[in-house]
Amino acid sequence: MRNLHYVHAIRSFALLGLMSWLVACAVNPVTGQRELGFISEREEIQLGQQHYGPMQQSEGGLFKVDPELSAYVNEVGQRLAAEADRDLPYEFVVLNNSVPNAWALPGGKIAINRGLLIEMGSEAELAAVLGHEIVHSAARHGAQNMERGMLLQGALLATAIAASSSEYAGAIVGGAAVGAQLISQRYGREAEREADYYGTRYMARAGYDPQAAVSLQETFVRLSNAREPGWLEGLFASHPPSSERVQNNRELVAELRRDGFSGGELGEERYRERLAFLAENSEAYAAFDEAHTLARQDRMDDAMREAERAIRLLPEEARFHGLRGDIFLNQSAYQEAVESYDNALMRDSEFFNYYLGRGLAHSRMGNRARAQEDLQASVNLLPTAMAMNELGNLSLAQNDRNQAKQYFQQAASAPGSIGEQATVAFVRLDMADNPGEYLRSRLTVGDQGRLLVQVVNESPVAIRSARIDVEVAVGGRTATRQLSLSSLASGQSRVLDTGVNLPAEAELSEVRGSTRVRDVRVD
Ligand SMILES: [Zn+2]
């Protein structure tokens, strides 16, 4: 029952495989090598489009307070994409996330965190990162991982996502969980080498000085050695830096120079100008990060102090107000939480977490209609176990059992305590509809030919009472009995006496009978 929705997601991939059962042998558009593949270009693009929005949400949402920065990054990205060996609907966005990271989905959907932008020193270095990610998309590295069955399934997938860097990853349910894996997957050494090699060629062709690919890798090695917090969980988790990569890039740059690529630009001045807003507000974001760390350590008063300092420094940033709302919510200050989320939504109406937090706060205050509206809005942006579970509770309060079951079932696929809560909530409802699925019963024969019924509680919840109808035919005579069961803990079994004596010569194989469980009540 758990992980049902992961199974759904995986099944849709399997289906995707079946639909294109004719495995195509195609030339890789980037490397020129022949390879087998069953994910078509259309399917790649569709995957990217489907997961781009939810993955932006799960990784902090779009960075909106300086919209020119996103426009600039997209501009640099498109300049490189024009040189790529494959036409795809490339898109580049900046995410509001302090972890230094960048990722690519199949089909050309690319994102870079502000936490990585701030570490770089030139537009050419940005071009090196974007060029590298373009190759991951263009050379089908993500699609190849899927084709090789390298994406995890079921419980392994849930665990891997829970352990990934995203703040919200553990709570993602449904098909979006697959997207989380697509962006956190590790590529093989060969794929990384290809991404460096062709990415650097693209940047040279686009008029950038390829030397920046070397200086970028040197920066990465330096940061990796310094073990800066955030780096290991971010880019380096999927792109481990090494002196070998620096050396490879050096050799490639020499090769490109021999091929006549010289005089490319670095764009240091322009990069500094475009990054000025982020650089000037680095103290505000540092306070925000600090508030986050404190909140995770459950030091809520200190966290609030840092969140409010961030707001004073940069009141336009919606995320700061959102974090303040999260802290109020944690402290059960619901009205204050709602006001903070209002302030966040006024500045950015497209981040799921503000709706989720406000919905939870409304629900706690008993404002069911408003809670439902907000939670639904959050789920539309990113389906989370937290929202699904609460929507289930709200449906239950309105006696809509079927709707509640659907929500709980979705939330049950998440790992951790919310998933467990939702599983129990689902089972309690489903037990009434399908009692025999949870309370197994079978006929057995005891001493002196006494007919018995063995009952096992296979559900995760304790059963208070149930009835078991027994019908049994022995030697042409039919007997029916109604047995009562009381308090049976999860995983326990009990033997009930039917009171029916079998004739001495009867074997159990000659006894025709059935048991049916009904009227199950749980604690
Ligand atoms: Zn890579």
Residues whose N, C-alpha, C, O or C-beta is under 5 A from the ligand:
A	BS01	ZN	E192 A195 S238 H239
